[in-house]
Amino acid sequence: MDEPQSMRMKIIPQDDVASPFMTSQTTLLNDLAFSATKNCLAVTDVSPFKLPNAPTNYRHVELETDKELFNNMVNKLFNNHNVNPIQKMITLYTEVNYFSNSTLSSPNVQKLLHSGEKFDLLILEIFLDHALLGIADHFGCPVIGMTTHGVLDWINVLVGTPQPLSYVPHVHLGLTDRMNFWQRFGNVMFDVLDKALLAYYFHPVQEKLYREAFPNAGRSLDEMMKHSVSAVLVNSHFSISFPRPYVPNMIEIGGFHVNRKVNPLPENIRTFIEKSPNGVIYFSMGSNLKPSAMEARKRDALLNAFAKVNQSVIWKWNDDSLKLDPSKFLISDWLPQDDILAHPNVKLFVTHGGLLSCTESIHHGKPIVGIPIFGDQQLNMARVEQSGWGLRVNYVDLDEETFSNALTEVLGNAKYSQNVEAASRRLRDQPLPPMDMAKYWVNYVLRHDGAEHLRSPAQHLNFVQYNNLDVYGLVALVCALLIFAVKRLVQKLCSCFRSAPQTSQRGGKSKKKKN
């Protein structure tokens, strides 16, 4: 594979919605940044986190973040888990607009925009913050989008990927691809409402941010959204997500972040796992949720349920408030999750249901008990349950009984392990490792000057044209005119037939009078 040797690449690895501290997403983009430097690319990385042990051709531009605001948002996640989906969307869109503004107005970003530098490619993690696409217009380079959240509607609009609502569920509803009539009805209505919120509440702010940040832009934000993205790298794979149609420049790289070579575990963790005769349950609520913010009764319910099982527990906990039996529990605020899940003595993963965590668990063949809290976690856990890889316990229903029942069922029923091991084999069965797939398509876009030939012609059509509403309207009009014409003709013929006997009768009476 011919690879460019003198390209300058700019990577903005954060979507900036509650994101400047999302370490799992940062790690994902850091992997791509580090890989790019190996190919002799000069990489400029705009993010809150610097790539550790970076090579000389890597430059970090620090993105300042409001840590206090983000921490307040994270602390509310447990309390807001039962808020209705509409309010969640409004909150999400407000936060995205705030972080989009903070990114574009960052002094370091502004300095870079006015530096006069040239870049050959922009890689941008996209999470609704479409105003950042103006960076590609500013530097006159193609842009590759990347998402760690799987395929979402706001990604689809950038490349024209279809989203048939009959079997593609909305991310906030937690439905599967097998919907009954009322679920399909709800899916369509919710999608319409979401699009209305985006059009009239969210996008006007993004438009304003775009115009303010890029007053001399050669293209409007709408044009950038439809025609600037060369490809999107999606952290998903058909073997673990709901099957759906893709356009050619929507590239699956599911499992991108999973270590292909398992790293040795720290000695204390390795010893704890290997000295647990009945195996280990690994419990983590991800890199953002703080388990110490959980309600005390929910925490106690978890502890009581864990006490009933024979397995030991490794628990990611964010402070020193939890004092437990060290022979039963290993507690830490940081744990090498991927390498722990790879250990054969780990029997179950209890998770919040984030896509990255679920992918790691499936890759290593570990069944799941999920406690979804926000975002795409309900959708991910719906897929887990449908496929028999584990069970979901909604946070609102979480108590000792529901959690204990889930643990007992998944640990005691071999079908969950068997199903997830089969899924693991399918996920691993790829023509190229996901990192190599990502590298190939990055280089493909560079080699082919933005790869415009991959872009769907759907991006040039409006809603009416795309859905052939004008064609159907014309067909309906022609049919209506034909029906009207036939009806008039029938009425005319009937009228003629009715008048003929009357004319004949009048003719007969006239003859009688003459006689």
Buried (B, 14 or more C-beta within 10 A) or exposed (E): EEBBEEBBBBBBBBBBBBBBBBBBBBBBBBBBBBBBBEBEBBBBBBBBBEBEEBEEBBBBBBBBBEEEBBEEBBBBBBEBBEEEBEEBBBBBBEBBBBBBBBBBEBEEBEEBBEEEEEBBBBBBBBBBBBBBBBBBBBBEBBBBBBBBBBBBBBBBBBBBBEBEBEBBBBBBBBBBBEBEEEBBEBBBEBBEBBEEBBEEBBBEBBBBBBBEBBEEBEBBBEBBBBEBBBBBBBBBBEBBBBEBEBBEBBBBBBBBBBBEEBEEBBEEBBEBBEEBEEBBBBBBBBBBBBBBBBEEEBBEBBBBBBBEBEBBBBBBBBEEEBEBEEEEBBBBEEBBBBBBBBBEBBBBBBBBBBBBBBBBBBBBBBBBBBBBBBBBBBBBBBBBBEBBBBBBBBBEEBBBEBBBEBBEBBBEEEEBBEBBBBBBEEBBEBEEBBBBBBBBBBBBBBEEEBBEEBBBEBBEBEEEEBEEEEEEEEEEEEEEEEEEEEEEEEEEEEEEEEEEEEEEEEEEEEEEEEE
